[in-house]
Amino acid sequence: MARAFVGIGANLGDPVAQVRAGIAALRVLPQTRLVAASSLYRTAPLGYTPQADFVNAECLLETALAPRALLDQLHAIEAAAGRERRFKDAPRTLDLDLLLYGDETIAEPGLTLPHPRLHERAFALAPLVELDPDCVIPGRGPAREALAAATDQRIEKL
């Protein structure tokens, strides 16, 4: 079983309900156990900023699924929630990102681990540090240090 961290976000419809539904969907993934879910956070959008705030959270999973198989499951959950990929950083009903999978580093088409912008995003780092204060991002260092450097991003625990 590998430890995997999955980021969850939404800013369309009822984002709190969407994030909670995403967590519920992770609970029933095959060959996977939901170990813990973080608090919910309200965060300012990054990239494309003329949109509503996001609600974000993160889950720690133990899974026997390979990274690509887990990512495929996450994409299926997003699709079932009505996720449309209209343009980069677009508003979304549900976003599930595979952030970390053990200490693996992978660079394949459509799958990069650790998530390539994890170390820059407070909305992913704050729940990660909440779930695992001693987490080290492979090739980047302690998540806590990366979060301390992301002071220019608005984030509040709900």
N, C-alpha and C positions, 0 to 999 in steps of 0.2 A: 504494500500500500504506500502510495506517495502522498505527501502533504501538498495540497494545491490551494492557492488563494485566488478567489474570484471576486472581482469588483463588480458592483451592481449600481446602475444609475438610471434615472428617468426624469423627464421634465414635461411630458405631455400627459393629458388626461389628469388622473389623480396620482401624482408621482409617489406618494407614500404607499398607496395601495399597490402600485405597480412594483415597487421595490419589495414589498412584503410578499407579493405573488411570486416574484423571482426567487426569493429565499425559499418559499414553499416548494417551488419546482426543483430547486437544488436538492431538497430533502429526499426526493424520490428518484434521483438519477440511479441508473443501474451500477452495480459494483462500486458504490460510493456512499460514504457516510458524512453527513453534515456534522462537523465537530463543534463549530461556534459561528455565531453571526455577530457582527459589530453593532454598535449604535447606528442610528440614522443621522446623516449630516446634510445640512442645506449648504449648497456651494454655488459660487458664481460660475457661469459658463466660461470656458477657455476656448480660444480659437475663434469660432463664429460667436460673437458676443451679443448680437441683438436678439436674444431669446430669453425665456424664463429661466430662473434658477433651477438647479438640479437637486434632487434628493439622491444621496449616495450611501452605500453601505458596502460591507465586504464579508465574505464567508470563508472560513477555513474548512476544507474538505479533506478527507482521506479517501483515496480512490485507487482502484486497480485499473482504471481506464488509462490508456496511453494518452500523452498530451494532445495529439491530433483528434483522437476519439472523444476526449473530453471537450475540446473546442467545438467539434461538430455537434455535440449534445447542447452546448451553450447557444450555438447559432439556432438550433431547432427551437429552443425555449424562446429566444428573441422573436423568431418568425411567428410562433404561436401567439405572442403578445402583440403582433401587428407591427413589428419593427420594420421600417423602411430606411434604406440607405440612399437617401436622395443626394447628399453631398457631404463632404468631410465636415465633421463636427456639427451636423444638423441636429435639430431637436429630435428626441426619440421617446418612444413609449417604454422601451426597456433596452438597456445596454448591459451585456454580460461580458466582462473581459477576463481572460485567463492571465493573471498577473505574474504568478510564480508557480512552478511545478518542481517541488523539491529544490535542489540546488542546480537544476539543469539549465544550460544555456543552449538555445536552439535558434537557428536562423534559417528558416525555410520559407518559401513563398506562402504567405498567409498565416505564418506562425513564427513569432519571435518571442523568446523567453530569455530573461525576464521581459515583461512588457516594455517596449522601447522607451516609453515616456513615464514609466512608473516613478522613477527617482525625481521627477520634476513636478509631480501633481499632488498637491496637498489633499485633494479629495480622495485619492487612493492611499496616500501615505498615512493619514490620520487614522482611518479604520484599521490599516495594517498594523500600525504601532499599538493600537488598542488591543488587537487580537494577539500580537506577539511582540512585546516591547523590545526583545533582543533580536528581532529579525534582521538578517543580513541579506541585502540584495546582491546576488552574484555579479561580480565585476564592478559594483558600485559602492559597496560598504553598508554600514548600518542604516536601516530605514529611518531611525530616530534622527540621525544627522541630516539626512535628506529632507525630512519634514521641517527641521529647524531652519533650513535654508529656504524653504518655500513660503517666506513671510509675506510675499506680495499677493497672495491669493486669499479671497474671502471664504471662510468656512466656519460654520457654527453647528455644534451638536444639537440635535432636536431632543 
